[in-house]
Amino acid sequence: MILVTTDYISGKELEMLGLVKGSTIQSKNIGRDITQSFKTLVGGELKAYTDMMNEARTLATQRMVEEATALGADAIVGLKYASSAVMQGAAEILAYGTAVKFK
């Protein structure tokens, strides 16, 4: 599956199949939250949260690709990511784009 952020793929004529998306909601781990709180006192990257968000993006992307595969897509164009807080201590990661088939 080809994933691109552009609305085209050079050298390919595309047939649009429709919107595809994948999402996940991640919550903070209380132990991780406490240790990361101490890190904010001295500054620097909150690596545990970076790792958590990378895992969430990977899972959301996999779910989007599964949806596109079910439609018979060859690629996803216009790929974007979004995130939002859904409650205290939990965030949704959304991956979305347009599933396309090569003509």
C-alpha positions, 0 to 999 in steps of 0.5 A: 500500500502506497501512502502519500500526503499529496493528492496525486502519485506521479505517473499514476492515473487514480480512481477515487474510492472514498475516505478511509480512516483509522483511530485509537484512543490512548490514555496515560499510565499513572506510573508513567504520568508520575515519572514524566511529571518529574521530567517537566521540572528539569525540562527535556523530551517526555520520551514515554509520551513520545513513544506512546504517541508514536505507537498510537499513530502506527495503530491508527495508520494500520487501521486506515490501511486495513479499511483501504485494503477492504475497498481494494485500494492500491494507495491512500492519497492526502494522508493526514493525522489529527489528535484531540483530547477526549477526556482528562488524560486521554487523546484520540489519534486519527489517520485519514485520507482518500483510498484510490485505485490505479487505472 
